[in-house]
């Protein structure tokens, strides 16, 4: 167990903490939940940086890091959909969660074919993640009443959903020769 892997495990352990804080019946609970989520989001960047910098990448970290990210984002989106209960949050949440499931399955299938590198994380995915995390931090920090911060959170979440669809399209395009069988005919 190295520092990057400990940070990834910490991210998973912070999920129930931010859920608990989110549901507390106090005015400060939104901000506290958002702060814990933001801390978890920062550890996502930091564990990857440390793993590369210290040459401490491990199979365990390569497995758990994307799982921790997807769990953290999906849980935050589900909490927010329940709390906000509107199309401006539900539709992007559905797109983001659906894409994560589809791309995870696509990556697993491509790995079985020995073509995993064709659907590796791109820079577009990093922009998507940045917009998504910023939106979630803003939305978790504020009650579901229209304010400048909530509107900015919705806009960033819509941007993240658009980038999500675009990156999914790129992954599907890269995998298309394998999906339609033309890669096997060569």
Backbone as ProteinMPNN parsed JSONL, in Angstrom:
{"seq_chain_A": "XXXXXXXXXXXXXXXXXXXXXXXXXXXXXXXXXXXXXXXXXXXXXXXXXXXXXXXXXXXXXXXXXXXXXXXXXXXXXXXXXXXXXXXXXXXXXXXXXXXXXXXXXXXXXXXXXXXXXXXXXXXXXXXXXXXXXXXXXXXXXXXXXXXXXXXXXXXXXXXXXXXXXXXXXXXXXXXXXXXXXXXXXX", "coords_chain_A": {"N_chain_A": [[0.861, -1.18, 0.0], [0.742, 2.083, -1.003], [1.238, 5.72, -0.963], [-0.357, 7.017, -3.057], [-2.327, 4.986, -3.439], [-3.439, 4.875, -0.872], [-4.636, 7.395, -0.774], [-6.597, 7.039, -2.719], [-8.175, 5.036, -1.529], [-8.97, 6.527, 0.69], [-10.624, 8.352, -0.623], [-12.804, 6.741, -1.325], [-13.675, 6.072, 1.242], [-14.532, 8.546, 2.107], [-16.975, 8.927, 0.904], [-19.368, 7.904, 2.333], [-19.183, 9.741, 4.416], [-19.61, 12.282, 3.234], [-22.208, 11.872, 2.364], [-23.583, 11.514, 4.808], [-23.147, 14.069, 5.98], [-24.486, 15.652, 4.101], [-27.181, 15.062, 4.541], [-27.66, 16.0, 7.094], [-29.631, 17.996, 9.322], [-28.956, 20.825, 9.264], [-28.071, 24.254, 8.614], [-25.476, 24.552, 7.696], [-24.843, 22.11, 6.595], [-24.876, 21.557, 3.816], [-22.666, 22.977, 2.845], [-20.629, 21.72, 4.309], [-20.801, 19.068, 3.346], [-20.161, 19.548, 0.686], [-17.531, 20.484, 0.996], [-16.209, 18.167, 1.892], [-16.63, 16.551, -0.347], [-15.185, 18.091, -2.216], [-12.609, 17.841, -1.134], [-12.26, 15.091, -1.555], [-12.323, 15.107, -4.363], [-10.016, 16.546, -4.9], [-8.108, 14.755, -3.93], [-8.294, 12.885, -5.92], [-7.009, 14.047, -8.139], [-4.508, 14.426, -6.939], [-3.64, 11.836, -6.155], [-3.186, 10.593, -8.608], [-1.196, 12.252, -9.676], [0.881, 11.854, -7.786], [1.294, 9.087, -8.075], [2.339, 8.955, -10.684], [4.552, 10.701, -10.499], [6.108, 9.623, -8.387], [6.535, 7.158, -9.347], [4.772, 5.076, -8.579], [2.651, 3.594, -9.512], [0.185, 1.085, -9.417], [-1.354, -2.144, -9.967], [-3.616, -2.418, -8.299], [-4.231, 0.281, -7.7], [-4.729, 1.206, -10.294], [-7.055, -0.17, -10.807], [-8.813, 0.603, -8.643], [-8.896, 3.438, -8.641], [-10.471, 4.556, -10.915], [-12.907, 3.381, -10.199], [-13.443, 4.496, -7.682], [-13.723, 7.184, -8.453], [-16.015, 7.084, -10.12], [-17.952, 6.087, -8.346], [-18.021, 8.151, -6.437], [-18.896, 10.382, -7.979], [-21.342, 9.408, -9.025], [-22.835, 8.956, -6.662], [-22.968, 11.582, -5.642], [-24.419, 12.812, -7.719], [-26.862, 11.391, -7.58], [-27.758, 12.147, -5.01], [-28.103, 14.886, -5.464], [-30.006, 14.934, -7.544], [-32.223, 13.93, -6.216], [-32.549, 15.974, -4.304], [-32.83, 18.382, -5.792], [-34.641, 17.81, -7.856], [-35.359, 18.398, -10.636], [-35.442, 18.928, -14.22], [-33.144, 20.145, -15.163], [-31.078, 19.208, -13.696], [-31.505, 16.463, -13.522], [-31.446, 15.4, -16.186], [-28.718, 15.928, -17.163], [-27.428, 14.403, -15.166], [-28.361, 11.819, -15.683], [-27.26, 11.443, -18.229], [-24.495, 11.587, -17.633], [-24.089, 9.478, -15.752], [-25.054, 7.311, -17.253], [-23.266, 7.345, -19.43], [-20.866, 6.772, -18.108], [-21.271, 4.132, -17.311], [-21.565, 2.904, -19.827], [-19.093, 3.506, -21.127], [-17.296, 2.313, -19.353], [-17.989, -0.394, -19.654], [-17.374, -0.64, -22.371], [-14.582, -0.177, -22.329], [-13.758, -2.379, -20.798], [-14.53, -4.497, -22.479], [-12.977, -3.887, -24.748], [-10.463, -4.26, -23.634], [-10.47, -7.007, -23.278], [-10.218, -7.719, -25.906], [-7.682, -6.965, -26.356], [-7.248, -4.373, -27.072], [-7.316, -2.13, -25.473], [-5.923, 0.3, -25.26], [-6.91, 1.89, -27.263], [-9.154, 3.082, -26.297], [-8.378, 4.722, -24.215], [-8.099, 7.12, -21.506], [-8.685, 10.467, -22.404], [-7.577, 13.888, -23.106], [-9.875, 15.396, -23.349], [-11.568, 14.037, -21.641], [-10.443, 14.789, -19.23], [-11.061, 17.52, -19.131], [-13.825, 17.286, -19.043], [-14.126, 16.022, -16.566], [-13.139, 18.031, -14.869], [-15.04, 20.132, -15.242], [-17.297, 18.776, -14.37], [-16.679, 18.112, -11.656], [-16.366, 20.686, -10.56], [-18.963, 21.669, -10.953], [-20.414, 19.881, -9.314], [-19.331, 20.404, -6.769], [-20.188, 23.066, -6.421], [-23.021, 22.725, -6.566], [-23.531, 20.915, -4.483], [-22.853, 22.523, -2.351], [-24.848, 24.358, -2.026], [-28.247, 25.089, -1.136], [-31.237, 23.818, -2.786], [-32.301, 26.194, -4.195], [-32.936, 28.798, -6.486], [-30.111, 30.523, -7.276], [-27.244, 32.541, -7.999], [-24.997, 30.869, -7.758], [-26.098, 28.286, -7.863], [-27.235, 28.315, -10.412], [-24.886, 28.65, -11.921], [-23.699, 26.214, -11.242], [-25.539, 24.453, -12.488], [-25.114, 25.192, -15.182], [-22.4, 24.49, -15.512], [-22.682, 21.747, -15.082], [-24.253, 21.049, -17.267], [-22.427, 21.663, -19.294], [-20.489, 19.76, -18.632], [-22.019, 17.45, -19.151], [-22.386, 17.709, -21.93], [-19.696, 17.539, -22.792], [-19.279, 14.983, -21.883], [-20.944, 13.455, -23.556], [-19.676, 14.023, -25.985], [-17.089, 12.945, -25.547], [-17.809, 10.279, -25.187], [-18.76, 9.704, -27.731], [-16.325, 9.926, -29.134], [-14.901, 7.751, -28.006], [-16.531, 5.63, -28.851], [-16.242, 5.914, -31.607], [-13.501, 5.342, -31.878], [-13.566, 2.692, -31.112], [-15.185, 1.58, -33.016], [-14.327, -0.022, -35.341], [-13.9, -2.48, -34.083], [-16.36, -2.956, -32.949], [-18.095, -3.222, -35.14], [-16.996, -5.343, -36.412], [-15.128, -5.053, -38.461], [-12.455, -4.783, -37.814], [-11.589, -7.327, -37.376], [-11.466, -8.411, -39.882], [-9.201, -7.696, -41.166]], "CA_chain_A": [[0.0, 0.0, 0.0], [1.543, 3.299, -1.093], [0.481, 6.952, -0.714], [-1.455, 7.19, -4.017], [-3.408, 4.023, -3.164], [-4.108, 5.309, 0.364], [-5.505, 8.523, -1.128], [-7.747, 6.489, -3.438], [-9.016, 4.393, -0.513], [-9.563, 7.622, 1.447], [-11.715, 8.894, -1.437], [-13.95, 5.832, -1.167], [-14.146, 6.194, 2.627], [-15.166, 9.847, 2.287], [-18.317, 8.919, 0.321], [-20.411, 7.914, 3.365], [-19.064, 10.955, 5.226], [-20.308, 13.395, 2.596], [-23.65, 11.549, 2.376], [-24.056, 11.826, 6.163], [-23.169, 15.522, 6.134], [-25.503, 16.197, 3.199], [-28.515, 14.87, 5.105], [-27.826, 16.616, 8.413], [-30.637, 19.073, 9.26], [-28.375, 22.098, 9.677], [-27.818, 25.157, 7.493], [-24.105, 24.372, 7.226], [-24.6, 20.741, 6.115], [-24.553, 21.565, 2.377], [-21.284, 23.426, 2.697], [-19.749, 20.673, 4.848], [-20.8, 17.954, 2.384], [-19.414, 20.017, -0.474], [-16.108, 20.54, 1.354], [-15.699, 16.791, 1.9], [-16.59, 16.135, -1.751], [-14.062, 18.801, -2.832], [-11.399, 17.167, -0.649], [-12.167, 13.822, -2.286], [-11.98, 15.426, -5.749], [-8.597, 16.936, -4.92], [-7.289, 13.541, -3.787], [-8.304, 12.22, -7.223], [-5.916, 14.625, -8.911], [-3.253, 14.269, -6.221], [-3.14, 10.449, -6.173], [-2.636, 10.341, -9.944], [0.06, 12.997, -9.767], [1.902, 11.164, -6.979], [1.596, 7.774, -8.665], [3.236, 9.174, -11.824], [5.78, 11.379, -10.047], [6.9, 8.73, -7.538], [6.567, 5.847, -10.019], [4.1, 4.16, -7.664], [1.431, 3.041, -10.106], [0.009, -0.326, -9.091], [-2.601, -2.703, -10.517], [-4.699, -2.087, -7.381], [-4.568, 1.681, -7.926], [-5.324, 1.325, -11.633], [-8.424, -0.683, -10.689], [-9.659, 1.314, -7.688], [-9.02, 4.87, -8.922], [-11.682, 4.891, -11.672], [-14.089, 2.948, -9.442], [-13.674, 5.531, -6.661], [-14.234, 8.37, -9.145], [-17.382, 6.846, -10.587], [-18.808, 6.007, -7.156], [-18.135, 9.474, -5.851], [-19.716, 11.216, -8.85], [-22.704, 8.858, -9.097], [-23.509, 9.217, -5.39], [-23.267, 13.018, -5.589], [-25.502, 13.099, -8.664], [-28.114, 10.838, -7.055], [-28.18, 13.031, -3.918], [-28.553, 16.156, -6.015], [-31.258, 14.715, -8.284], [-33.277, 13.841, -5.199], [-32.711, 17.263, -3.637], [-33.25, 19.438, -6.715], [-35.835, 17.286, -8.527], [-35.74, 19.121, -11.848], [-34.853, 18.408, -15.449], [-31.829, 20.748, -15.379], [-30.095, 18.366, -13.021], [-31.771, 15.046, -13.791], [-30.991, 15.014, -17.526], [-27.258, 15.757, -17.203], [-27.04, 13.291, -14.286], [-28.648, 10.593, -16.421], [-26.254, 11.349, -19.305], [-23.177, 11.325, -17.05], [-24.057, 8.125, -15.178], [-25.201, 6.36, -18.365], [-22.008, 7.314, -20.182], [-19.842, 6.08, -17.317], [-21.551, 2.697, -17.403], [-21.295, 2.468, -21.194], [-17.661, 3.573, -21.425], [-16.635, 1.276, -18.542], [-18.22, -1.671, -20.336], [-16.604, -0.603, -23.625], [-13.163, -0.362, -21.994], [-13.564, -3.774, -20.384], [-14.641, -5.329, -23.673], [-11.798, -3.623, -25.584], [-9.325, -4.884, -22.96], [-10.542, -8.434, -23.607], [-9.757, -7.857, -27.288], [-6.295, -6.507, -26.418], [-7.254, -3.062, -27.718], [-7.69, -1.173, -24.422], [-5.273, 1.594, -25.488], [-7.71, 2.68, -28.208], [-10.192, 3.804, -25.544], [-7.743, 5.263, -23.003], [-8.569, 8.441, -21.095], [-8.164, 11.547, -23.248], [-7.594, 15.224, -22.494], [-11.274, 15.8, -23.287], [-12.076, 13.447, -20.406], [-9.955, 15.596, -18.101], [-11.891, 18.734, -19.123], [-15.148, 16.852, -18.581], [-14.028, 15.778, -15.124], [-12.989, 19.323, -14.2], [-16.352, 20.807, -15.256], [-18.196, 17.961, -13.545], [-16.34, 18.265, -10.239], [-16.685, 22.059, -10.175], [-20.432, 21.749, -10.861], [-20.883, 19.14, -8.151], [-18.939, 21.147, -5.564], [-21.116, 24.202, -6.311], [-24.391, 22.28, -6.308], [-23.588, 20.334, -3.134], [-22.645, 23.578, -1.359], [-25.98, 25.275, -1.967], [-29.585, 24.483, -1.119], [-31.839, 23.817, -4.119], [-33.069, 27.395, -4.525], [-32.234, 29.5, -7.548], [-29.145, 31.56, -6.913], [-26.183, 32.613, -9.0], [-24.132, 29.696, -7.606], [-26.831, 27.103, -8.342], [-27.316, 28.439, -11.876], [-23.536, 28.343, -12.421], [-23.549, 24.763, -11.104], [-26.316, 23.825, -13.569], [-24.433, 25.454, -16.453], [-21.206, 23.63, -15.547], [-23.119, 20.356, -15.222], [-24.654, 20.896, -18.671], [-21.164, 21.612, -20.05], [-19.916, 18.427, -18.365], [-22.827, 16.457, -19.87], [-22.057, 17.837, -23.356], [-18.362, 16.953, -22.959], [-19.464, 13.555, -21.64], [-21.462, 12.882, -24.804], [-18.645, 14.135, -27.011], [-16.027, 11.965, -25.283], [-18.386, 8.962, -25.458], [-18.75, 9.576, -29.191], [-14.941, 9.659, -29.532], [-14.576, 6.381, -27.619], [-17.259, 4.73, -29.752], [-15.602, 6.021, -32.916], [-12.239, 4.604, -31.794], [-13.861, 1.26, -30.968], [-16.109, 1.155, -34.062], [-13.866, -1.17, -36.134], [-14.076, -3.698, -33.288], [-17.791, -3.142, -32.721], [-18.776, -3.69, -36.352], [-16.308, -6.546, -36.911], [-14.179, -4.803, -39.556], [-11.086, -4.95, -37.309], [-11.257, -8.754, -37.48], [-11.359, -8.783, -41.304], [-7.898, -7.252, -41.698]], "C_chain_A": [[0.902, 1.236, 0.0], [0.647, 4.532, -0.921], [-0.627, 7.165, -1.752], [-2.623, 6.231, -3.759], [-4.157, 4.386, -1.882], [-5.052, 6.482, 0.09], [-6.76, 8.043, -1.867], [-8.706, 5.809, -2.467], [-9.701, 5.457, 0.334], [-10.757, 8.21, 0.689], [-12.969, 8.036, -1.311], [-14.535, 5.976, 0.239], [-14.837, 7.53, 2.893], [-16.595, 9.884, 1.738], [-19.399, 8.863, 1.398], [-20.358, 9.157, 4.251], [-19.818, 12.096, 4.547], [-21.803, 13.116, 2.47], [-24.252, 11.926, 3.737], [-24.187, 13.336, 6.361], [-24.273, 16.16, 5.298], [-26.896, 16.136, 3.816], [-28.706, 15.459, 6.507], [-28.783, 17.809, 8.313], [-30.116, 20.424, 9.759], [-28.082, 22.941, 8.445], [-26.432, 24.936, 6.887], [-23.848, 23.002, 6.583], [-24.26, 20.695, 4.625], [-23.09, 21.931, 2.166], [-20.297, 22.368, 3.201], [-19.661, 19.486, 3.89], [-19.988, 18.325, 1.151], [-17.911, 20.056, -0.205], [-15.491, 19.148, 1.363], [-15.612, 16.261, 0.476], [-15.405, 16.793, -2.462], [-12.73, 18.181, -2.408], [-11.189, 15.848, -1.392], [-11.765, 14.072, -3.74], [-10.508, 15.814, -5.878], [-7.705, 15.703, -4.777], [-7.253, 12.756, -5.096], [-7.156, 12.745, -8.084], [-4.573, 14.28, -8.266], [-2.738, 12.833, -6.26], [-2.564, 10.098, -7.541], [-1.297, 11.02, -10.139], [1.18, 12.267, -9.017], [2.279, 9.809, -7.575], [2.556, 7.93, -9.85], [4.587, 9.716, -11.359], [6.703, 10.44, -9.263], [7.056, 7.335, -8.136], [5.961, 4.77, -9.114], [2.76, 3.673, -8.214], [1.371, 1.554, -9.795], [-1.255, -0.841, -9.773], [-3.808, -2.381, -9.632], [-5.168, -0.646, -7.587], [-5.237, 1.897, -9.278], [-6.761, 0.818, -11.637], [-9.295, 0.248, -9.852], [-9.871, 2.78, -8.036], [-10.259, 5.193, -9.763], [-12.965, 4.456, -10.972], [-14.443, 4.009, -8.397], [-14.263, 6.783, -7.298], [-15.699, 8.202, -9.524], [-18.362, 6.74, -9.416], [-19.079, 7.387, -6.577], [-19.077, 10.357, -6.676], [-21.159, 10.706, -8.892], [-23.477, 9.136, -7.81], [-23.884, 10.699, -5.284], [-24.428, 13.364, -6.519], [-26.844, 12.583, -8.158], [-28.64, 11.717, -5.913], [-28.769, 14.33, -4.471], [-29.848, 16.027, -6.814], [-32.425, 14.638, -7.308], [-33.583, 15.225, -4.614], [-33.293, 18.336, -4.56], [-34.508, 19.06, -7.502], [-36.288, 18.156, -9.699], [-34.965, 18.587, -13.043], [-33.441, 18.94, -15.679], [-30.721, 19.966, -14.692], [-30.272, 16.892, -13.384], [-31.225, 14.607, -15.153], [-29.467, 14.905, -17.611], [-26.78, 14.608, -16.314], [-27.24, 11.96, -14.995], [-27.618, 10.373, -17.531], [-24.909, 10.945, -18.723], [-23.091, 9.898, -16.505], [-24.169, 7.074, -16.283], [-23.926, 6.234, -19.17], [-20.933, 6.551, -19.417], [-20.033, 4.568, -17.373], [-21.161, 2.176, -18.781], [-19.796, 2.452, -21.499], [-16.884, 2.547, -20.592], [-16.793, -0.093, -19.196], [-17.413, -1.746, -21.63], [-15.124, -0.828, -23.356], [-12.87, -1.798, -21.581], [-13.578, -4.697, -21.594], [-13.425, -5.149, -24.581], [-10.545, -4.238, -24.959], [-9.297, -6.384, -23.245], [-10.045, -8.7, -25.019], [-8.288, -7.469, -27.443], [-6.165, -5.133, -27.058], [-7.63, -1.957, -26.732], [-7.131, 0.218, -24.682], [-6.079, 2.481, -26.428], [-8.82, 3.459, -27.512], [-9.636, 4.287, -24.2], [-8.293, 6.662, -22.728], [-7.886, 9.509, -21.949], [-8.155, 12.862, -22.484], [-9.023, 15.763, -22.391], [-11.92, 15.26, -22.008], [-11.636, 14.235, -19.18], [-10.742, 16.913, -17.998], [-13.289, 18.418, -18.603], [-15.146, 16.674, -17.07], [-13.912, 17.087, -14.357], [-14.323, 20.056, -14.125], [-17.33, 20.09, -14.324], [-17.935, 18.16, -12.056], [-16.666, 19.673, -9.751], [-18.199, 22.221, -10.011], [-20.937, 21.067, -9.603], [-20.518, 19.834, -6.843], [-19.897, 22.319, -5.354], [-22.513, 23.762, -5.914], [-24.534, 21.654, -4.921], [-23.525, 21.414, -2.057], [-23.868, 24.455, -1.13], [-27.307, 24.545, -1.906], [-30.233, 24.633, -2.498], [-32.796, 24.989, -4.368], [-32.251, 28.171, -5.555], [-31.377, 30.624, -6.979], [-28.093, 31.562, -8.013], [-25.315, 31.354, -8.963], [-24.814, 28.426, -8.119], [-26.94, 27.149, -9.862], [-25.963, 28.138, -12.504], [-23.266, 26.841, -12.33], [-24.301, 24.011, -12.193], [-25.612, 23.992, -14.916], [-23.196, 24.561, -16.579], [-21.582, 22.162, -15.704], [-23.593, 20.081, -16.649], [-23.434, 20.843, -19.586], [-20.521, 20.239, -19.875], [-20.692, 17.351, -19.113], [-22.535, 16.511, -21.366], [-20.685, 17.234, -23.638], [-18.404, 15.437, -22.772], [-19.946, 12.864, -22.912], [-20.406, 12.914, -25.9], [-17.535, 13.097, -26.785], [-16.537, 10.542, -25.52], [-18.39, 8.697, -26.965], [-17.343, 9.255, -29.683], [-14.525, 8.222, -29.196], [-15.268, 5.378, -28.543], [-16.648, 4.741, -31.146], [-14.287, 5.234, -32.944], [-12.477, 3.099, -31.752], [-14.682, 0.705, -32.13], [-15.593, -0.013, -34.914], [-14.027, -2.503, -35.391], [-15.557, -4.003, -33.081], [-18.505, -3.693, -33.96], [-18.084, -4.881, -37.004], [-15.302, -6.287, -37.994], [-12.731, -4.924, -39.104], [-10.639, -6.401, -37.429], [-11.022, -9.203, -38.913], [-10.014, -8.422, -41.899], [-6.867, -8.333, -41.623]], "O_chain_A": [[1.725, 1.41, 0.898], [-0.565, 4.4, -0.752], [-1.754, 7.471, -1.362], [-3.783, 6.631, -3.854], [-5.375, 4.225, -1.81], [-6.143, 6.55, 0.658], [-7.85, 8.578, -1.664], [-9.92, 5.987, -2.57], [-10.878, 5.319, 0.667], [-11.781, 8.528, 1.292], [-14.075, 8.564, -1.202], [-15.755, 5.999, 0.405], [-15.647, 7.629, 3.815], [-17.354, 10.791, 2.079], [-20.289, 9.713, 1.386], [-21.386, 9.58, 4.781], [-20.583, 12.805, 5.201], [-22.594, 14.059, 2.47], [-25.296, 12.575, 3.805], [-25.208, 13.82, 6.849], [-24.922, 17.106, 5.743], [-27.699, 17.052, 3.635], [-29.812, 15.414, 7.045], [-28.75, 18.548, 7.329], [-30.759, 21.082, 10.576], [-27.87, 22.407, 7.357], [-26.248, 25.118, 5.683], [-22.752, 22.757, 6.079], [-23.439, 19.877, 4.211], [-22.373, 21.279, 1.407], [-19.252, 22.149, 2.588], [-18.575, 18.958, 3.65], [-19.221, 17.513, 0.635], [-17.111, 19.704, -1.072], [-14.368, 18.967, 0.892], [-14.639, 15.597, 0.119], [-14.698, 16.134, -3.225], [-11.83, 18.016, -3.231], [-10.074, 15.531, -1.805], [-10.953, 13.329, -4.291], [-9.842, 15.451, -6.848], [-6.664, 15.612, -5.427], [-6.288, 12.038, -5.359], [-6.419, 11.964, -8.685], [-3.624, 13.895, -8.949], [-1.533, 12.618, -6.385], [-1.565, 9.384, -7.629], [-0.371, 10.436, -10.701], [2.278, 12.084, -9.543], [3.451, 9.431, -7.575], [3.48, 7.132, -10.007], [5.637, 9.235, -11.785], [7.92, 10.455, -9.447], [7.633, 6.444, -7.514], [6.545, 3.706, -8.909], [1.843, 3.374, -7.449], [2.375, 0.848, -9.894], [-2.134, -0.052, -10.12], [-4.895, -2.103, -10.139], [-6.37, -0.386, -7.642], [-6.188, 2.669, -9.396], [-7.595, 1.323, -12.39], [-10.38, 0.642, -10.28], [-10.939, 3.321, -7.748], [-11.046, 6.047, -9.353], [-14.004, 5.096, -11.136], [-15.61, 4.373, -8.249], [-15.192, 7.379, -6.755], [-16.52, 9.085, -9.273], [-19.48, 7.25, -9.495], [-20.218, 7.739, -6.269], [-19.96, 11.009, -6.118], [-22.095, 11.5, -8.803], [-24.649, 9.511, -7.862], [-24.999, 11.029, -4.88], [-25.319, 14.125, -6.143], [-27.858, 13.267, -8.294], [-29.837, 12.0, -5.854], [-29.802, 14.806, -4.001], [-30.696, 16.918, -6.764], [-33.486, 15.214, -7.548], [-34.746, 15.592, -4.454], [-34.154, 19.111, -4.145], [-35.345, 19.919, -7.777], [-37.437, 18.595, -9.757], [-33.965, 17.885, -12.893], [-32.626, 18.273, -16.315], [-29.555, 20.062, -15.076], [-29.291, 16.164, -13.535], [-30.604, 13.549, -15.256], [-28.96, 13.889, -18.086], [-25.829, 13.912, -16.668], [-26.388, 11.075, -14.916], [-27.16, 9.251, -17.747], [-24.247, 10.055, -19.258], [-22.12, 9.191, -16.773], [-23.464, 6.065, -16.256], [-23.541, 5.13, -19.553], [-20.179, 5.775, -20.005], [-19.063, 3.816, -17.471], [-20.509, 1.139, -18.898], [-19.29, 1.486, -22.07], [-15.911, 1.972, -21.08], [-15.834, -0.861, -19.28], [-16.839, -2.787, -21.951], [-14.474, -1.587, -24.074], [-11.849, -2.366, -21.971], [-12.728, -5.58, -21.715], [-12.898, -6.122, -25.121], [-9.656, -4.689, -25.681], [-8.228, -6.964, -23.432], [-9.513, -9.773, -25.304], [-7.712, -7.621, -28.52], [-5.09, -4.768, -27.533], [-8.208, -0.947, -27.134], [-7.781, 1.214, -24.365], [-5.941, 3.704, -26.39], [-9.367, 4.4, -28.086], [-10.33, 4.265, -23.184], [-8.874, 7.301, -23.605], [-6.679, 9.462, -22.185], [-8.657, 12.948, -21.364], [-9.345, 16.498, -21.458], [-12.721, 15.945, -21.372], [-12.378, 14.335, -18.203], [-11.052, 17.364, -16.896], [-13.864, 19.18, -17.825], [-16.061, 17.125, -16.381], [-14.525, 17.238, -13.301], [-14.699, 20.55, -13.062], [-18.089, 20.723, -13.59], [-18.872, 18.355, -11.282], [-17.186, 19.84, -8.647], [-18.662, 22.833, -9.048], [-21.792, 21.608, -8.901], [-21.317, 19.847, -5.907], [-20.366, 22.544, -4.238], [-23.125, 24.357, -5.027], [-25.553, 21.846, -4.259], [-24.08, 21.242, -0.972], [-23.925, 25.208, -0.158], [-27.481, 23.506, -2.542], [-29.821, 25.483, -3.287], [-33.961, 24.787, -4.711], [-31.022, 28.193, -5.495], [-31.859, 31.533, -6.304], [-28.07, 30.669, -8.859], [-24.939, 30.828, -10.011], [-24.167, 27.584, -8.742], [-26.755, 26.13, -10.527], [-25.896, 27.441, -13.517], [-22.672, 26.261, -13.238], [-23.781, 23.05, -12.762], [-25.525, 23.045, -15.697], [-22.969, 23.95, -17.623], [-20.88, 21.412, -16.382], [-23.359, 18.995, -17.18], [-23.406, 20.069, -20.544], [-20.066, 19.629, -20.842], [-20.087, 16.428, -19.658], [-22.445, 15.466, -22.01], [-20.52, 16.499, -24.612], [-17.659, 14.701, -23.42], [-19.421, 11.82, -23.298], [-20.255, 11.953, -26.655], [-17.094, 12.446, -27.733], [-15.789, 9.689, -25.998], [-18.064, 7.597, -27.411], [-17.177, 8.404, -30.557], [-13.875, 7.556, -30.002], [-14.66, 4.395, -28.966], [-16.547, 3.698, -31.792], [-13.995, 4.541, -33.919], [-11.686, 2.324, -32.29], [-14.864, -0.508, -32.228], [-16.366, -0.931, -35.19], [-14.265, -3.536, -36.016], [-15.959, -5.166, -33.043], [-19.405, -4.524, -33.846], [-18.537, -5.373, -38.037], [-14.649, -7.234, -38.433], [-11.853, -5.149, -39.937], [-9.448, -6.677, -37.567], [-10.44, -10.264, -39.14], [-9.717, -8.806, -43.03], [-5.723, -8.124, -42.028]]}, "name": "protein", "num_of_chains": 1, "seq": "XXXXXXXXXXXXXXXXXXXXXXXXXXXXXXXXXXXXXXXXXXXXXXXXXXXXXXXXXXXXXXXXXXXXXXXXXXXXXXXXXXXXXXXXXXXXXXXXXXXXXXXXXXXXXXXXXXXXXXXXXXXXXXXXXXXXXXXXXXXXXXXXXXXXXXXXXXXXXXXXXXXXXXXXXXXXXXXXXXXXXXXXXX"}
